[in-house]
Each structure stands twice: as C-alpha cells, then as structure tokens.
Amino acid sequence: MFSHTSLKKLEILLFLALIVGGFYYLYTLYALGAATVNVTPRDPLSSGLVGHWTFDGPDMTQNVADVT
C-alpha cells in the first residue's frame, strides 16, 4: 500500500513532531513558573486596594472583627 521510503518519511515526520511537541510542552510549563503563595508584600501599600490579612491567629473565623 505505502512504499518503504514514504513510510520512513512519515516515521521521521512523526518523530520530529513528537520532539517539537515535547519542547513546546516543557517551554509552556517553564513559562508558567511556580506559583508563590503566602508572601507578605515588600512595598508599603499606599494606593489602590490596600490591605493585608494573613488569616491566621486573630483573623480566623472564630475571632472575626473588622480591622480596616
């Protein structure tokens, strides 16, 4: 049905597509990066939506109070 050379070309094309797909997957995974959570802001909050609540200790549900 298919000649030997056309099957070899298809095999090489699929192999290259697999390599390119793998690099694309790793690139997007690297580009997303690791999420940083639970970090206190470095700069003083002076404009926009200002506020920082840690939600531990006095800010937990049983001790809720408006501290703004």
C-alpha positions as semicolon CSV with decimal commas, in nm:
position;residue;x (nm);y (nm);z (nm)
1;M;0,000;0,000;0,000
2;F;0,273;0,251;0,100
3;S;0,628;0,237;-0,023
4;H;0,916;0,187;0,216
5;T;1,051;0,538;0,159
6;S;0,716;0,707;0,223
7;L;0,678;0,512;0,549
8;K;1,028;0,618;0,655
9;K;0,946;0,982;0,577
10;L;0,625;0,953;0,778
11;E;0,816;0,795;1,067
12;I;1,071;1,078;1,066
13;L;0,795;1,340;1,046
14;L;0,609;1,187;1,341
15;F;0,932;1,165;1,541
16;L;1,010;1,532;1,476
17;A;0,653;1,630;1,565
18;L;0,689;1,442;1,893
19;I;1,014;1,622;1,974
20;V;0,869;1,964;1,888
21;G;0,558;1,888;2,093
22;G;0,773;1,787;2,389
23;F;0,977;2,106;2,371
24;Y;0,658;2,312;2,344
25;Y;0,512;2,136;2,648
26;L;0,826;2,193;2,855
27;Y;0,852;2,555;2,739
28;T;0,495;2,635;2,844
29;L;0,545;2,451;3,171
30;Y;0,860;2,656;3,239
31;A;0,690;2,979;3,127
32;L;0,409;2,929;3,377
33;G;0,660;2,900;3,659
34;A;0,590;2,806;4,014
35;A;0,323;2,997;4,198
36;T;0,438;3,193;4,500
37;V;0,191;3,187;4,784
38;N;0,175;3,335;5,132
39;V;0,427;3,612;5,071
40;T;0,399;3,944;5,254
41;P;0,419;4,243;5,016
42;R;0,760;4,414;5,019
43;D;0,649;4,767;4,932
44;P;0,423;4,963;5,165
45;L;0,065;4,960;5,043
46;S;-0,017;5,322;4,967
47;S;-0,265;5,320;4,679
48;G;-0,530;5,108;4,517
49;L;-0,679;4,824;4,714
50;V;-0,480;4,835;5,035
51;G;-0,491;4,567;5,298
52;H;-0,312;4,252;5,402
53;W;-0,470;3,979;5,608
54;T;-0,275;3,668;5,697
55;F;-0,580;3,462;5,803
56;D;-0,401;3,308;6,094
57;G;-0,433;3,380;6,463
58;P;-0,664;3,676;6,533
59;D;-0,802;3,684;6,176
60;M;-0,955;3,336;6,189
61;T;-1,331;3,279;6,174
62;Q;-1,387;3,248;6,548
63;N;-1,214;3,585;6,604
64;V;-1,361;3,782;6,314
65;A;-1,357;4,158;6,356
66;D;-1,341;4,441;6,103
67;V;-0,983;4,564;6,134
68;T;-0,991;4,809;5,843
